């Protein structure tokens, strides 16, 4: 993945790389990540 795009979008939102990583880790702890390639597409 092109991390420069992610970092640029974060910078435009006034989010530092450190804050972005903190938010990513928090999300993984709360709801899991994408290690298995499973993505929830819809809920009823």
C-alpha positions as CSV (number, residue, x, y, z in Angstrom):
1,X,0.0,0.0,0.0
2,X,1.2,3.5,-0.6
3,X,1.5,4.9,2.9
4,X,2.3,8.4,1.5
5,X,-1.3,8.8,0.5
6,X,-2.5,7.8,4.0
7,X,0.0,10.1,5.6
8,X,-0.9,13.0,3.3
9,X,-4.6,12.6,4.1
10,X,-3.9,12.4,7.8
11,X,-1.7,15.6,7.6
12,X,-4.6,17.4,5.9
13,X,-6.8,16.4,8.8
14,X,-4.1,17.7,11.3
15,X,-3.4,14.1,12.5
16,X,0.2,13.2,13.1
17,X,1.8,9.9,12.1
18,X,2.0,9.0,15.8
19,X,-1.6,9.8,16.3
20,X,-2.6,7.9,13.2
21,X,-0.7,4.8,14.6
22,X,-2.4,5.2,18.0
23,X,-5.8,5.4,16.4
24,X,-5.0,2.3,14.2
25,X,-3.8,0.3,17.2
26,X,-6.9,1.3,19.3
27,X,-9.2,0.2,16.4
28,X,-7.4,-3.2,16.2
29,X,-7.7,-3.7,19.9
30,X,-11.5,-2.8,19.9
31,X,-12.7,-4.4,16.6
32,X,-9.8,-6.4,15.2
33,X,-7.7,-5.9,12.0
34,X,-7.5,-7.4,8.6
35,X,-4.9,-10.1,9.1
36,X,-7.2,-12.8,7.7
37,X,-8.4,-10.6,4.8
38,X,-12.0,-10.8,6.1
39,X,-14.0,-7.6,5.6
40,X,-17.6,-7.0,6.9
41,X,-19.6,-5.9,3.9
42,X,-23.1,-5.5,5.4
43,X,-25.1,-5.9,8.5
44,X,-28.9,-6.3,8.8
